[in-house]
Amino acid sequence: MTDFQQEPLLTTLHALYTAFDPAAYLANLERRLEEHARQENLVLLLPSLFSELREGGALENILAQIQEVRYLKHVVVALGGTREEEDFVHAREYFGRLATPEREVTMVWVDGPRMQQVIHGIGERGIVIGEAGKGQSVWAALGYIFACDLADVIALHDCDIVTYNRTLLGRLFEPVANPNNDFRFCKGYYPRISPTERVMKGRATRLFVTPFVDTLAQIMCQRGHHELEKFFNFHRTFKYPLAGEFCFTESLARSLNIAYDWGLEVATLSQVYDQLLPRQIAQIDLAGNYEHKHQEMSEQDTRKGLHRMVVDIAKFYLTYMRSHGVPLDDAFVDMILHTYYQNALKYIRKYSFDAEVNDLGFDLYQEETAASHFRGFLWDAWEQSKGPQEAKLLPSWNRVTYAIPEVFAWLRDAVQADNSGQARE
């Protein structure tokens, strides 16, 4: 059974139900959500690459689970990774199985010619449109949701979750959808244990983000930057800051700037920190274990794998510090990365004890080597972030609509034309 410890800053919602009857719990959870859905529209946003349709297994199970759910008003799929019309038609049919008389399914073909025309039209007005990827896909799909006024509560999760089930989805929605709560944002967390290898996964979180943010909070405290110390302690409070599963109110989502690189999750937490009170934020235990595809280290290529992920996340944090009054130079960043590495080694020892008592495999050499690589990636991030660099953020839709009042009509026309199968002019 999970623990029940609460953090000082935020509310943590534990998986205490696992001590009893999980089936009865799921039935009651979905009954409550169906009651909530009578008063508010619950929308699920699925960012999906076309390649995930071909991989089959994980996405097949996800759709099978969602088909059994009755509280969703709309499912919006942000399809990326293909410009071929036949691929889009296949994806539209593939996800179409989720439609019922009570639930609509809409495909946002982010790389399609109509949506690309909209995105580039926004860019021509001097607004940042970013680069193709999950962040841009989520941003575009949110724009459509707002354009059609589809949602009161929006949940978001990836399409490669091998261990997905309806309980995960219901628990992701419930804290924000429940009108008796005051939560406007809820982030998921979970353990990452490979069921085949019986080892800990989640290296980017365990070996980089956790000790790195912990290090930055300590250094900011020592240097008297107490507002930044609070900021990093806020990030440190989350048990899995890189989790791609979160839920928010429509009003909050309209005001969020969305990162278009691997900094998406930490940038979202930063936006939430700036806009909400702590009592409006929660984190929830979504699953007894969570498995999805793993990234390679890619030591030599900053454009791929964990190398790119760590660089993008580190660049966000370094840029955030500079934009909040901390002057960085080579010597200061050198101190940060070496302090981080020593802190990471302490965490690795703790992970080794945890693995041993749970009869998990643990390769101390590989863990320390990974932390050493991350230390080097930090310097790559610093080299890339020097000069007048800004965080890679797409503007909130509140800002976009202020600058381009007609943009929602553009989005509605493009998406509805794609979904109706209209021929392109």
C-alpha positions as CSV (number, residue, x, y, z in Angstrom):
1,M,0.0,0.0,0.0
2,T,1.2,3.5,-0.8
3,D,2.2,5.9,1.9
4,F,0.0,8.8,3.1
5,Q,2.6,11.5,3.7
6,Q,1.6,15.1,2.7
7,E,4.0,17.7,1.4
8,P,4.1,21.1,3.0
9,L,3.5,23.0,-0.2
10,L,0.9,21.0,-2.2
11,T,-1.8,18.4,-1.7
12,T,-0.7,14.8,-2.5
13,L,-3.5,12.4,-3.4
14,H,-2.3,8.8,-2.7
15,A,-3.4,5.4,-4.0
16,L,-4.9,4.3,-0.7
17,Y,-7.7,2.5,-2.5
18,T,-5.3,-0.3,-3.4
19,A,-5.7,-1.7,0.1
20,F,-9.3,-2.6,-0.6
21,D,-11.3,-3.6,-3.7
22,P,-9.9,-1.9,-6.9
23,A,-12.9,-3.0,-9.0
24,A,-15.4,-1.5,-6.6
25,Y,-13.2,1.6,-6.4
26,L,-13.2,2.1,-10.2
27,A,-17.0,1.7,-10.3
28,N,-17.5,4.4,-7.7
29,L,-14.9,6.6,-9.3
30,E,-16.5,6.5,-12.7
31,R,-20.0,7.0,-11.1
32,R,-18.7,10.2,-9.5
33,L,-17.2,11.4,-12.8
34,E,-20.4,10.7,-14.7
35,E,-22.2,12.9,-12.1
36,H,-19.6,15.6,-12.6
37,A,-20.0,15.3,-16.3
38,R,-23.7,16.3,-16.1
39,Q,-22.5,19.8,-15.0
40,E,-19.3,20.2,-16.9
41,N,-17.7,19.1,-20.1
42,L,-14.7,16.7,-19.6
43,V,-12.4,16.6,-22.6
44,L,-9.4,14.2,-23.2
45,L,-6.5,15.5,-25.3
46,L,-4.3,12.8,-26.8
47,P,-1.1,13.9,-28.5
48,S,-0.2,11.1,-30.8
49,L,2.4,10.4,-33.4
50,F,1.3,8.5,-36.5
51,S,4.1,6.0,-35.8
52,E,2.3,5.0,-32.5
53,L,-0.6,3.7,-34.6
54,R,1.7,1.3,-36.4
55,E,3.3,0.1,-33.1
56,G,-0.1,-1.2,-32.1
57,G,-0.1,-2.7,-28.6
58,A,0.0,0.3,-26.2
59,L,-2.4,2.4,-28.2
60,E,-4.8,-0.5,-28.9
61,N,-5.2,-1.0,-25.2
62,I,-5.5,2.7,-24.5
63,L,-8.4,3.0,-27.0
64,A,-10.0,-0.2,-25.7
65,Q,-10.0,1.3,-22.2
66,I,-11.4,4.7,-23.3
67,Q,-14.2,3.0,-25.2
68,E,-15.6,1.8,-21.8
69,V,-15.7,5.3,-20.3
70,R,-19.0,7.2,-20.3
71,Y,-18.0,10.5,-18.7
72,L,-16.0,12.0,-21.6
73,K,-17.8,14.6,-23.7
74,H,-15.1,14.9,-26.3
75,V,-11.8,13.3,-27.3
76,V,-9.4,15.5,-29.3
77,V,-6.4,13.8,-30.9
78,A,-3.5,16.0,-31.9
79,L,-1.9,14.0,-34.7
80,G,1.7,14.7,-35.5
81,G,4.5,12.9,-37.4
82,T,2.9,12.7,-40.9
83,R,2.0,15.0,-43.8
84,E,0.5,12.2,-45.9
85,E,-3.3,12.5,-46.3
86,E,-3.8,8.8,-46.5
87,D,-2.1,8.5,-43.0
88,F,-4.5,11.1,-41.7
89,V,-7.5,9.3,-43.1
90,H,-6.3,6.1,-41.5
91,A,-5.8,7.8,-38.2
92,R,-9.2,9.4,-38.4
93,E,-10.8,6.0,-38.9
94,Y,-8.5,4.4,-36.2
95,F,-9.5,6.9,-33.5
96,G,-13.0,7.1,-34.7
97,R,-13.9,3.9,-32.8
98,L,-14.0,6.2,-29.7
99,A,-17.0,8.1,-30.9
100,T,-20.4,7.3,-29.4
101,P,-23.8,9.2,-29.5
102,E,-22.7,11.0,-26.4
103,R,-19.0,11.5,-27.2
104,E,-17.4,13.2,-30.2
105,V,-13.9,12.5,-31.5
106,T,-12.0,15.2,-33.4
107,M,-8.6,14.9,-35.1
108,V,-6.3,17.9,-35.2
109,W,-3.9,17.1,-38.1
110,V,-1.1,19.4,-36.9
111,D,1.2,18.7,-39.9
112,G,-1.6,18.8,-42.4
113,P,-1.7,21.6,-45.0
114,R,-4.7,23.4,-43.4
115,M,-3.4,23.5,-39.9
116,Q,0.1,24.4,-41.2
117,Q,-1.5,27.4,-43.0
118,V,-3.1,28.5,-39.8
119,I,0.1,28.1,-37.8
120,H,2.2,30.0,-40.3
121,G,-0.5,32.6,-40.6
122,I,-0.1,33.2,-36.8
123,G,3.7,33.4,-37.3
124,E,3.3,36.0,-40.0
125,R,1.7,38.2,-37.4
126,G,4.9,38.2,-35.5
127,I,3.9,35.5,-32.9
128,V,6.2,32.7,-32.0
129,I,4.9,29.4,-33.5
130,G,7.9,27.2,-32.4
131,E,8.8,23.9,-34.0
132,A,7.0,20.7,-34.8
133,G,6.7,18.4,-31.8
134,K,4.6,17.4,-28.9
135,G,4.5,21.0,-27.5
136,Q,3.3,22.5,-30.7
137,S,0.7,19.7,-31.2
138,V,-0.7,20.2,-27.7
139,W,-0.8,24.0,-28.2
140,A,-2.6,23.7,-31.6
141,A,-5.2,21.2,-30.2
142,L,-5.9,23.4,-27.2
143,G,-6.5,26.3,-29.6
144,Y,-9.2,24.2,-31.3
145,I,-10.7,23.2,-28.0
146,F,-11.0,26.9,-27.0
147,A,-12.2,27.9,-30.5
148,C,-15.2,25.6,-30.2
149,D,-15.7,26.1,-26.4
150,L,-15.6,22.3,-25.9
151,A,-14.3,21.9,-22.4
152,D,-14.5,22.9,-18.8
153,V,-11.9,20.4,-17.7
154,I,-9.1,19.1,-19.9
155,A,-6.9,16.0,-19.2
156,L,-3.8,15.2,-21.2
157,H,-1.7,12.0,-21.5
158,D,0.6,10.3,-23.9
159,C,-0.3,7.5,-26.3
160,D,2.5,5.0,-25.5
161,I,1.5,4.0,-22.0
162,V,1.9,0.2,-21.9
163,T,0.3,-0.1,-18.4
164,Y,-2.7,2.1,-19.1
165,N,-6.1,1.5,-17.6
166,R,-9.4,3.2,-16.8
167,T,-8.4,3.9,-13.2
168,L,-5.4,5.9,-14.4
169,L,-7.7,8.0,-16.6
170,G,-10.4,8.5,-13.9
171,R,-7.9,9.5,-11.2
172,L,-6.3,12.0,-13.6
173,F,-9.6,13.8,-14.1
174,E,-11.3,13.5,-10.7
175,P,-9.4,16.0,-8.6
176,V,-10.0,18.9,-11.0
177,A,-13.5,17.7,-12.2
178,N,-14.8,17.3,-8.6
179,P,-16.7,20.6,-7.9
180,N,-16.2,20.1,-4.1
181,N,-12.5,20.7,-4.7
182,D,-10.6,23.9,-5.4
183,F,-8.0,22.3,-7.6
184,R,-7.3,23.9,-11.0
185,F,-4.3,21.8,-11.9
186,C,-3.3,18.2,-11.0
187,K,-0.2,16.3,-12.1
188,G,0.2,12.6,-12.1
189,Y,3.0,10.6,-10.6
190,Y,3.9,6.9,-10.5
191,P,6.8,4.5,-10.1
192,R,8.8,3.5,-13.2
193,I,9.9,-0.2,-12.8
194,S,10.6,-2.3,-15.9
195,P,8.4,-5.5,-15.5
196,T,10.8,-7.4,-17.7
197,E,14.2,-6.2,-16.5
198,R,13.0,-5.7,-12.9
199,V,15.0,-2.5,-12.6
200,M,14.3,1.2,-12.0
201,K,13.7,3.4,-15.0
202,G,13.0,7.1,-15.2
203,R,16.6,8.1,-15.4
204,A,15.9,11.7,-16.5
205,T,13.8,12.3,-13.4
206,R,15.8,10.2,-10.9
207,L,19.3,11.0,-11.9
208,F,18.9,14.5,-13.4
209,V,15.9,16.6,-12.5
210,T,15.5,15.6,-8.9
211,P,19.2,16.1,-7.8
212,F,19.6,19.1,-10.2
213,V,16.5,21.0,-8.8
214,D,17.5,20.1,-5.3
215,T,21.0,21.5,-6.0
216,L,19.6,24.7,-7.4
217,A,17.3,25.2,-4.4
218,Q,20.4,24.9,-2.1
219,I,22.5,27.2,-4.1
220,M,19.8,29.9,-4.4
221,C,19.4,29.7,-0.6
222,Q,23.1,30.1,0.0
223,R,23.2,33.1,-2.4
224,G,20.2,34.8,-0.9
225,H,17.9,34.4,-3.9
226,H,15.0,33.3,-1.7
227,E,12.3,33.7,-4.3
228,L,14.1,31.4,-6.6
229,E,14.7,29.0,-3.7
230,K,10.9,28.9,-3.3
231,F,10.5,28.3,-7.0
232,F,12.9,25.3,-7.1
233,N,11.4,23.9,-3.9
234,F,8.0,24.0,-5.6
235,H,9.4,21.9,-8.5
236,R,11.2,19.6,-6.0
237,T,7.8,18.9,-4.3
238,F,6.5,17.0,-7.4
239,K,7.3,13.3,-7.2
240,Y,7.5,13.0,-10.9
241,P,8.0,16.4,-12.6
242,L,8.5,14.9,-16.0
243,A,5.2,13.0,-16.0
244,G,3.2,13.8,-19.2
245,E,-0.1,13.3,-17.5
246,F,-1.9,16.3,-16.1
247,C,-5.3,17.9,-15.8
248,F,-6.4,21.5,-15.7
249,T,-9.3,23.8,-15.9
250,E,-10.1,25.4,-19.3
251,S,-9.6,28.9,-17.8
252,L,-6.1,28.0,-16.7
253,A,-5.2,26.3,-19.9
254,R,-6.1,29.4,-21.9
255,S,-3.5,31.4,-20.0
256,L,-0.6,29.0,-20.2
257,N,2.5,29.4,-22.4
258,I,3.4,26.0,-23.8
259,A,7.0,24.9,-24.3
260,Y,7.7,23.4,-27.7
261,D,10.8,21.4,-26.7
262,W,11.5,18.8,-24.0
263,G,11.0,21.4,-21.4
264,L,7.2,21.1,-21.8
265,E,6.5,19.6,-18.4
266,V,8.8,21.7,-16.3
267,A,7.8,24.9,-18.2
268,T,4.1,24.0,-17.4
269,L,4.9,23.6,-13.7
270,S,6.6,27.0,-13.9
271,Q,3.5,28.6,-15.4
272,V,1.3,27.0,-12.8
273,Y,3.6,28.3,-10.1
274,D,3.2,31.8,-11.4
275,Q,-0.6,31.7,-11.8
276,L,-2.1,29.6,-9.0
277,L,-2.2,29.4,-5.3
278,P,-0.7,26.3,-3.7
279,R,-4.1,25.1,-2.5
280,Q,-5.2,25.0,-6.2
281,I,-2.5,22.5,-7.1
282,A,-2.4,18.8,-6.5
283,Q,-0.4,15.7,-7.5
284,I,-2.0,12.2,-7.7
285,D,-0.7,8.7,-7.7
286,L,-2.0,7.3,-11.0
287,A,-0.7,3.8,-11.2
288,G,1.1,1.0,-9.3
289,N,3.6,1.0,-12.1
290,Y,4.0,2.9,-15.4
291,E,5.8,1.6,-18.5
292,H,6.3,3.3,-21.8
293,K,9.0,3.6,-24.5
294,H,12.5,4.6,-23.2
295,Q,14.9,7.1,-24.7
296,E,18.5,6.3,-25.6
297,M,21.3,8.2,-23.9
298,S,22.7,9.6,-27.2
299,E,25.9,10.8,-25.7
300,Q,27.3,12.2,-28.9
301,D,24.2,13.9,-30.4
302,T,22.5,16.8,-28.6
303,R,19.5,16.5,-30.9
304,K,18.4,13.0,-29.7
305,G,17.3,11.0,-26.8
306,L,18.1,11.8,-23.2
307,H,20.9,14.1,-24.3
308,R,18.4,16.5,-26.0
309,M,15.9,16.1,-23.1
310,V,18.4,17.0,-20.4
311,V,19.8,19.9,-22.5
312,D,16.3,21.4,-23.1
313,I,15.3,21.0,-19.5
314,A,18.5,22.5,-18.2
315,K,18.3,25.4,-20.7
316,F,14.9,26.2,-19.3
317,Y,16.1,26.4,-15.7
318,L,19.3,28.3,-16.6
319,T,17.3,30.8,-18.6
320,Y,14.7,31.1,-15.8
321,M,17.5,32.0,-13.3
322,R,19.0,34.6,-15.6
323,S,15.6,36.2,-16.3
324,H,15.0,36.4,-12.5
325,G,18.2,38.3,-11.7
326,V,20.9,35.7,-11.3
327,P,24.0,36.5,-13.4
328,L,25.5,33.3,-14.8
329,D,29.0,32.8,-16.2
330,D,31.3,29.9,-16.9
331,A,32.6,29.6,-13.4
332,F,29.2,29.7,-11.8
333,V,27.7,27.1,-14.1
334,D,30.8,25.0,-13.6
335,M,30.2,25.1,-9.9
336,I,26.5,24.2,-10.4
337,L,27.2,21.1,-12.6
338,H,29.9,19.7,-10.2
339,T,27.6,20.3,-7.2
340,Y,24.8,18.6,-9.1
341,Y,27.0,15.6,-9.8
342,Q,28.0,15.1,-6.1
343,N,24.3,15.4,-5.2
344,A,23.4,12.9,-7.8
345,L,25.9,10.4,-6.4
346,K,24.1,10.7,-3.0
347,Y,20.8,10.0,-4.6
348,I,22.2,7.0,-6.5
349,R,23.3,5.4,-3.2
350,K,19.7,5.8,-1.9
351,Y,18.3,4.3,-5.0
352,S,20.7,1.3,-4.6
353,F,19.4,0.7,-1.1
354,D,15.8,0.9,-2.3
355,A,16.5,-1.5,-5.1
356,E,18.2,-4.0,-2.9
357,V,15.4,-4.2,-0.3
358,N,12.9,-4.6,-3.2
359,D,14.9,-7.3,-4.9
360,L,15.5,-5.2,-8.0
361,G,18.6,-5.2,-10.2
362,F,20.8,-2.2,-9.8
363,D,23.9,-1.4,-11.8
364,L,25.8,1.1,-9.8
365,Y,28.4,1.7,-12.5
366,Q,25.7,2.4,-15.1
367,E,23.8,4.8,-12.8
368,E,27.0,6.8,-12.0
369,T,27.9,6.8,-15.7
370,A,24.5,8.2,-16.6
371,A,24.9,11.0,-14.0
372,S,28.4,11.8,-15.4
373,H,26.9,12.1,-18.9
374,F,24.2,14.4,-17.5
375,R,26.8,16.6,-15.9
376,G,28.4,17.0,-19.4
377,F,25.0,17.6,-20.9
378,L,24.6,20.5,-18.5
379,W,27.6,22.2,-20.0
380,D,26.1,21.7,-23.5
381,A,22.9,23.4,-22.2
382,W,24.9,26.3,-20.9
383,E,26.8,26.7,-24.2
384,Q,23.5,26.7,-26.1
385,S,21.8,29.2,-23.7
386,K,24.5,31.9,-23.6
387,G,23.5,35.3,-25.0
388,P,20.0,36.7,-25.5
389,Q,18.2,33.4,-25.4
390,E,14.7,33.0,-24.3
391,A,12.7,30.0,-23.1
392,K,11.1,28.1,-26.0
393,L,7.5,29.0,-25.2
394,L,4.5,29.3,-27.4
395,P,2.2,32.2,-26.3
396,S,-1.0,31.5,-24.4
397,W,-4.2,31.5,-26.5
398,N,-5.4,34.5,-24.5
399,R,-2.5,36.4,-26.0
400,V,-2.9,35.0,-29.5
401,T,-6.6,35.8,-29.6
402,Y,-5.9,39.3,-28.4
403,A,-3.5,39.9,-31.2
404,I,-5.5,37.9,-33.9
405,P,-9.2,38.0,-33.0
406,E,-10.1,35.9,-36.1
407,V,-7.7,33.1,-35.2
408,F,-10.4,30.8,-33.7
409,A,-12.4,31.0,-36.9
410,W,-9.2,29.9,-38.8
411,L,-8.8,26.9,-36.4
412,R,-12.5,25.8,-36.6
413,D,-12.5,26.0,-40.4
414,A,-9.3,24.1,-40.8
415,V,-10.0,21.3,-38.3
416,Q,-13.6,20.8,-39.3
417,A,-12.7,20.7,-43.0
418,D,-10.1,18.0,-42.3
419,N,-12.6,16.0,-40.2
420,S,-15.4,16.2,-42.8
421,G,-13.1,14.9,-45.5
422,Q,-13.4,18.0,-47.7
423,A,-11.0,18.1,-50.6
424,R,-8.3,20.7,-50.4
425,E,-8.5,23.6,-52.8
